[in-house]
Amino acid sequence: MLRIILLLGGLTAFPPASTDMYLPAIPLLGTLWDEPLSRINLALVSFFIAFSFAILFFGPVSDRFGRKPPLVVGIALYCVGTLLCAAAEGVDAMIAYRSLQGFGAGSAAAISVAMAKDRFADERQRGQVLAYIAMAMAITPMLAPMIGAAILKLATWPYIFYGQAAFGAIMLVATLAMQETLTQTVDIRLKAVFRRYISLFSNLPFLMYMFIGSLLMAPMFAFIASSSTIYQTQMQVSATEYSLLFAFNALSLVIGSGVYLQLKKRISDNRVINIAVAISLIGTVLIFLLDRNASLFHFALPMFSVTLSVGISRAPTMNLALEQVHEHIGQASSLIVFSNFVVAGIAMTIASQNVANHITLIAVIALVAALAAASILAMNHFSLQRS
């Protein structure tokens, strides 16, 4: 069991490893290429756009050909795109190569969730495994910016991508060594794929859990997109100090996963999700109230609370969404992760705009997302009472 958890944790770590290690270099690249930060951040956005659409592709392909073959192809593409990023000589090339990198990373994100459903049929056991995976994955955004900052001290920025390529190569070897988890493949036709995606949109409980999980992630990704601007440009902290502040925020994901593991022993996953939404709302209100102080921890502490809600909610929302589906799991898991990162891409695009106060912008995104999640929960509660 430990081996599969480590493998799944490594596969789900592709997005934070590919973005957070690169964050300390954003101001440097802006200066080097004489480009505004909003344009440099397009490389982050392009990664997630390609990543999101790759998820929709690799999910059904993995239902047809098994989990292992498309995963090997995707990780190989990731490694190629990463090495091209290291050779980029301008922002346009970086945007293009990051798109290739993101497309390859999408295979790992989509297929890892399907593999969890393959291996762990019991809903309670799968929820526990997903929480362990989320905890392992949360360590990546803690370490990645510190690794990126250390690389910038010792070498030049391309070595950040060489480090990512090395991570990809390790995961490629681990994937080649794994056993196939899908016991029965299904036929794949384009029309059938579209019909299955459409049918998932008629599964209201599935959609509810999927959208709540995606909405709660929005402010975290807005923070990822604008954190280097807030800390390094506006608050004038060093790359090393920034990496520590970013790691402090990422620590909340680890703590949140641990909190979920304790809560699920006492209460249902639905009640855990209610608690996560409440914590997100509290953190959002604190950001608004403390924003006028404009000091490091007047932002870092309430943002910690907002991100804590992601750590608490990620496993139960994904687990309950998967529980609503009993076939074509690859497509269902793909749609879940696609939703997560489409919302993330929208939040990152908004947060990358040139505005006077990025902290207030993050707070607005967090408030809209938390209120929308709370509204979905309220509507579901009302419909259950009426029935």
C-alpha positions as a printed Julia matrix, in Angstrom:
387×3 Matrix{Float64}:
   0.0    0.0     0.0
   2.85   2.38    0.82
   4.33   1.94   -2.66
   1.09   2.9    -4.45
   0.55   5.89   -2.12
   4.06   7.15   -2.85
   3.55   6.68   -6.59
   0.16   8.41   -6.58
   1.53  11.19   -4.38
   4.4   11.73   -6.83
   2.04  11.82   -9.81
  -0.29  14.35   -8.2
   2.74  16.49   -7.29
   3.4   17.39  -10.95
   1.44  20.69  -10.89
   3.02  22.18   -7.72
   6.48  20.89   -8.68
   6.12  22.5   -12.11
   4.81  25.86  -10.91
   6.07  26.57   -7.41
   9.73  25.83   -8.08
   9.57  28.43  -10.86
   7.9   31.19   -8.8
  11.06  32.76   -7.24
  12.44  33.32  -10.77
   9.43  35.33  -12.02
  10.73  38.81  -11.05
  14.18  37.87  -12.43
  12.74  36.82  -15.79
  10.67  39.99  -15.95
  13.84  42.05  -15.58
  15.92  39.81  -17.88
  13.4   39.88  -20.74
  12.12  43.41  -20.02
   8.54  42.2   -19.74
   5.8   43.14  -17.22
   4.99  40.56  -14.57
   1.48  40.15  -15.99
   3.04  38.89  -19.24
   5.59  36.68  -17.5
   2.7   35.13  -15.56
   1.14  34.02  -18.86
   3.63  31.15  -18.72
   1.87  30.01  -15.54
  -1.56  30.4   -17.1
  -0.56  28.61  -20.34
   0.69  25.66  -18.28
  -2.68  25.27  -16.58
  -4.73  25.75  -19.75
  -2.81  22.97  -21.55
  -2.84  20.91  -18.36
  -6.63  21.18  -18.07
  -7.39  20.1   -21.63
  -4.84  17.28  -21.45
  -6.76  15.9   -18.5
  -9.9   15.52  -20.65
  -7.81  13.7   -23.27
  -5.83  11.33  -21.05
  -8.77  10.25  -18.88
 -10.8    8.45  -21.58
  -7.6    7.22  -23.27
  -6.62   5.54  -20.0
 -10.04   3.83  -19.87
  -9.33   2.36  -23.33
  -5.63   1.47  -23.2
  -5.03   1.09  -19.47
  -3.43   3.56  -17.07
   0.21   2.79  -17.74
   0.76   3.43  -21.52
  -0.75   6.95  -21.68
   0.96   7.83  -18.41
   4.36   6.89  -19.86
   3.67   8.98  -23.0
   2.47  11.96  -20.96
   5.43  12.02  -18.58
   7.84  11.7   -21.53
   6.18  14.76  -23.13
   6.52  16.57  -19.82
  10.26  15.91  -19.73
  10.72  17.17  -23.3
   8.69  20.33  -22.62
  10.62  20.99  -19.42
  14.01  20.79  -21.15
  12.72  23.17  -23.85
  11.69  25.63  -21.1
  15.29  25.63  -19.88
  16.39  26.7   -23.37
  13.73  29.46  -23.79
  15.15  32.85  -24.82
  12.01  34.94  -24.38
   8.56  34.98  -22.88
   6.8   33.8   -26.07
   8.96  30.68  -26.25
   8.46  30.09  -22.53
   4.67  30.28  -22.91
   4.76  27.74  -25.78
   7.09  25.31  -24.01
   5.2   25.59  -20.73
   2.07  24.58  -22.66
   3.81  21.37  -23.79
   5.03  20.78  -20.25
   1.5   21.3   -18.92
  -0.03  18.93  -21.48
   2.33  16.16  -20.39
   1.69  16.86  -16.68
  -2.05  16.52  -17.31
  -1.62  12.78  -17.83
  -0.32  12.31  -14.29
  -3.08  14.36  -12.68
  -5.96  12.65  -14.51
  -4.72   9.08  -14.35
  -3.54   9.14  -10.71
  -7.1    9.79   -9.47
  -8.44   6.96  -11.66
  -5.72   4.65  -10.3
  -6.87   5.42   -6.75
 -10.41   4.35   -7.67
  -9.03   1.22   -9.42
  -7.03   0.06   -6.43
  -9.34   1.1    -3.57
 -12.99   0.24   -4.19
 -14.11   0.86   -0.6
 -15.25   4.49   -0.2
 -13.89   4.87    3.34
 -10.49   3.34    2.56
 -10.23   5.4    -0.64
 -10.98   8.58    1.31
  -8.15   7.78    3.71
  -5.75   7.02    0.85
  -6.7   10.25   -0.95
  -6.02  12.17    2.25
  -2.56  10.59    2.58
  -1.89  11.43   -1.07
  -3.05  15.01   -0.52
  -0.75  15.26    2.49
   2.2   13.93    0.49
   1.37  16.27   -2.38
   1.14  19.25   -0.02
   4.79  18.81    0.91
   5.75  19.68   -2.68
   4.65  23.36   -2.6
   6.48  23.7     0.7
   9.77  22.44   -0.73
   9.53  23.56   -4.39
   9.96  27.35   -3.94
  12.8   26.79   -1.47
  14.52  24.53   -4.01
  13.95  27.16   -6.7
  15.37  29.92   -4.48
  18.4   27.76   -3.6
  19.02  27.05   -7.3
  18.93  30.79   -8.07
  21.59  31.35   -5.4
  23.88  28.63   -6.77
  23.18  28.73  -10.52
  21.06  30.37  -13.22
  17.28  30.04  -13.74
  17.4   27.25  -16.43
  18.61  24.87  -13.72
  15.16  25.15  -12.11
  13.78  23.38  -15.19
  16.63  20.88  -15.2
  15.51  20.01  -11.66
  11.92  19.58  -12.84
  13.1   17.37  -15.71
  14.99  15.2   -13.21
  11.79  14.81  -11.17
   9.94  13.85  -14.36
  12.59  11.26  -15.22
  12.29   9.68  -11.76
   8.52   9.44  -12.08
   8.88   7.99  -15.59
  11.08   5.17  -14.26
   8.62   4.55  -11.39
   5.71   4.41  -13.86
   7.53   1.94  -16.1
   8.06  -0.28  -13.05
   4.44  -0.17  -11.83
   1.78  -2.81  -12.43
  -1.29  -1.91  -14.48
  -4.19  -1.04  -12.15
  -7.07  -1.24  -14.66
  -8.38  -4.79  -14.96
 -10.92  -4.21  -17.74
 -10.6   -1.65  -20.54
 -13.53  -0.14  -22.46
 -13.98   0.7   -26.12
 -13.39   4.35  -26.96
 -15.16   6.32  -29.68
 -15.21  10.08  -29.91
 -19.01  10.33  -29.88
 -19.2    7.98  -26.9
 -16.61  10.05  -25.03
 -18.65  13.22  -25.55
 -21.84  11.43  -24.49
 -20.2   10.23  -21.29
 -18.99  13.71  -20.44
 -22.48  15.07  -21.1
 -24.0   12.34  -18.92
 -21.69  13.36  -16.06
 -23.15  16.86  -16.26
 -26.57  15.36  -15.57
 -25.24  13.73  -12.38
 -26.07  16.54   -9.94
 -24.44  15.06   -6.78
 -21.23  14.48   -8.77
 -21.29  18.07  -10.05
 -21.96  19.46   -6.58
 -18.9   17.88   -4.98
 -16.76  18.61   -8.04
 -17.62  22.32   -8.1
 -17.27  22.83   -4.35
 -13.77  21.33   -4.43
 -12.85  23.51   -7.43
 -14.22  26.73   -5.93
 -12.35  26.31   -2.64
  -9.09  25.95   -4.61
  -9.55  29.25   -6.5
  -8.02  31.67   -3.92
  -5.05  29.36   -3.39
  -4.17  29.54   -7.08
  -4.78  33.29   -7.12
  -2.2   33.44   -4.34
   0.22  31.31   -6.36
  -0.06  33.68   -9.33
   0.43  36.9    -7.39
   2.47  35.86   -4.34
   5.82  36.75   -5.91
   4.46  40.21   -6.8
   3.05  40.74   -3.29
   6.06  39.51   -1.37
   9.07  40.15   -3.61
   7.99  43.28   -5.48
   5.62  45.07   -3.1
   6.98  43.96    0.29
  10.6   43.73   -0.94
  11.5   40.37    0.6
  14.33  38.27   -0.83
  13.82  35.13   -2.92
  14.78  32.99    0.08
  12.39  34.83    2.42
   9.67  34.55   -0.19
  10.18  30.79   -0.48
   9.81  30.45    3.3
   6.6   32.52    3.3
   5.26  30.41    0.44
   6.2   27.24    2.33
   4.37  28.58    5.4
   1.2   28.89    3.33
   1.71  25.42    1.82
   2.09  23.97    5.33
  -1.63  24.59    5.76
  -2.32  21.94    3.08
  -0.42  19.34    5.1
  -2.19  20.36    8.31
  -5.55  20.4     6.52
  -5.07  16.84    5.26
  -4.17  15.75    8.79
  -7.23  17.52   10.19
  -9.42  15.7     7.67
  -8.0   12.31    8.68
  -8.95  13.05   12.29
 -12.37  14.51   11.48
 -13.43  11.59    9.25
 -13.13   9.27   12.28
 -15.91  11.24   13.99
 -18.1   12.87   11.36
 -19.21  12.35    7.76
 -17.39  13.74    4.72
 -20.36  16.05    4.09
 -19.96  17.7     7.5
 -16.21  18.01    6.93
 -16.91  19.93    3.7
 -19.25  22.29    5.62
 -16.46  22.99    8.1
 -13.97  23.65    5.28
 -16.29  26.21    3.64
 -16.76  27.98    7.0
 -12.98  28.16    7.55
 -12.5   29.61    4.08
 -15.1   32.32    4.79
 -13.46  33.21    8.11
 -10.03  33.53    6.46
 -11.48  35.68    3.68
 -13.1   38.1     6.13
  -9.8   38.38    8.02
  -7.94  39.27    4.8
 -10.38  42.13    4.21
 -10.16  43.33    7.82
  -6.35  43.18    8.09
  -5.49  44.35    4.56
  -5.13  48.01    5.66
  -2.17  47.04    7.89
  -0.18  45.88    4.82
   2.33  43.82    6.81
   3.62  40.34    6.09
   1.69  38.31    8.61
  -1.47  40.4     8.44
  -1.75  38.76    5.01
   0.1   35.47    5.56
  -1.96  34.33    8.57
  -5.5   34.73    7.12
  -4.25  33.32    3.78
  -3.04  30.3     5.78
  -6.65  29.83    6.95
  -8.04  30.04    3.41
  -5.54  27.46    2.14
  -6.21  25.27    5.2
  -9.77  24.83    3.89
  -8.33  23.39    0.66
  -6.31  20.83    2.61
  -9.4   19.81    4.59
 -11.81  19.68    1.63
  -9.74  18.21   -1.21
 -10.01  14.53   -0.24
 -13.7   14.46    0.83
 -14.98  16.41   -2.2
 -13.03  14.2    -4.61
 -13.97  11.03   -2.74
 -17.7   11.82   -2.65
 -17.68  12.89   -6.3
 -16.11   9.56   -7.32
 -18.65   7.73   -5.17
 -21.42   9.01   -7.48
 -19.84   7.26  -10.52
 -19.58   3.5   -11.12
 -18.15   3.21  -14.63
 -15.76   5.07  -16.95
 -13.85   6.22  -13.9
 -11.01   7.67  -15.99
 -13.38  10.15  -17.61
 -15.02  11.05  -14.31
 -11.7   11.64  -12.56
 -10.53  13.66  -15.57
 -13.56  15.92  -15.34
 -12.97  16.47  -11.61
  -9.34  17.51  -12.09
 -10.26  19.5   -15.23
 -12.8   21.47  -13.21
 -10.22  22.1   -10.48
  -7.68  23.55  -12.85
 -10.06  25.47  -15.11
 -11.21  27.35  -12.01
  -7.55  27.64  -11.0
  -6.62  29.05  -14.42
  -9.42  31.64  -14.24
  -8.34  32.67  -10.73
  -4.67  32.92  -11.79
  -5.55  35.0   -14.85
  -7.55  37.46  -12.74
  -4.86  37.6   -10.04
  -2.14  38.29  -12.65
  -3.7   41.59  -13.74
  -1.91  44.86  -13.02
  -3.91  46.25  -10.08
  -3.03  48.54   -7.19
  -3.7   45.97   -4.46
  -3.28  42.26   -5.21
  -4.18  41.32   -1.63
  -7.65  42.83   -1.98
  -8.03  41.09   -5.34
  -7.24  37.71   -3.74
  -9.76  38.47   -0.98
 -12.47  39.23   -3.56
 -11.75  35.96   -5.41
 -11.82  34.06   -2.1
 -15.11  35.68   -1.05
 -16.87  34.93   -4.35
 -15.59  31.32   -4.33
 -16.54  30.64   -0.69
 -20.01  32.18   -1.05
 -20.63  30.16   -4.23
 -19.57  26.94   -2.45
 -21.79  27.81    0.54
 -24.71  28.47   -1.82
 -24.31  25.04   -3.46
 -24.3   23.39   -0.03
 -27.38  25.36    1.02
 -29.3   24.44   -2.14
 -28.4   20.77   -1.68
 -29.53  20.87    1.97
 -32.81  22.53    0.96
 -33.47  19.97   -1.79
 -32.81  17.08    0.62
 -35.26  18.55    3.14
 -37.97  18.92    0.49
 -37.48  15.34   -0.69
